[in-house]
Amino acid sequence: MSFSYSYTFPMNGPNKLPRFKKWAVENASDIPVSLPPQVPVKSEALTIRLKSVADREALSSRLANVKL
């Protein structure tokens, strides 16, 4: 199964990937994600790839009201 679904959420500041990876390990280790190789510092969002709509909905609910 490939990572066919994407999810974009607001995220500001540097080190977006390390911050998201740390949060994902602690809070969403059961959801497989595919991360981009890099994200520009000036970008105000992070887009990740997911395997299913259910994974996207689960991640969306877990990210609600979380400040990364």
C-alpha positions in Angstrom: 0.0 0.0 0.0 1.3 3.4 -0.9 1.0 6.8 0.7 -1.9 8.1 -1.5 -3.4 10.7 0.8 -2.0 14.0 2.0 -2.7 16.2 5.0 -1.5 19.8 5.2 -1.6 21.6 8.5 -0.3 25.0 9.7 3.2 24.9 11.2 5.5 27.9 11.6 9.2 28.3 12.4 12.3 26.3 11.8 12.9 22.6 12.3 9.4 21.5 11.3 10.4 18.0 10.5 12.2 17.2 13.7 9.4 18.8 15.8 6.7 16.8 13.9 8.7 13.6 14.1 9.1 14.0 17.9 5.4 14.7 18.3 4.4 11.8 16.1 6.5 9.3 18.0 5.0 10.4 21.3 1.4 10.9 20.2 0.7 9.0 16.9 3.2 6.2 16.6 0.4 3.9 15.2 -0.1 6.1 12.1 2.4 5.5 9.3 3.4 8.8 7.6 5.7 9.7 4.8 7.5 13.0 5.3 9.1 15.3 2.7 12.9 15.4 2.6 12.9 19.1 3.7 10.6 22.0 4.3 11.6 25.7 3.8 11.9 27.7 6.9 9.6 30.4 5.6 6.9 27.9 4.9 3.8 28.2 7.1 2.5 24.7 6.6 3.7 21.1 6.6 2.3 18.5 4.1 2.7 14.9 4.9 1.5 11.7 3.1 -0.7 9.1 4.7 -1.9 5.6 3.7 -5.6 6.0 4.2 -8.5 8.4 4.8 -8.9 6.9 8.2 -5.2 7.7 9.1 -5.8 11.3 7.9 -8.9 11.7 10.1 -7.1 10.1 13.1 -4.1 12.4 12.7 -6.3 15.4 12.2 -8.2 14.8 15.4 -4.9 14.3 17.3 -3.4 17.5 15.9 -6.4 19.5 16.9 -5.4 22.2 19.4 -1.8 21.1 19.4 1.0 23.7 19.0 4.1 22.3 17.3 
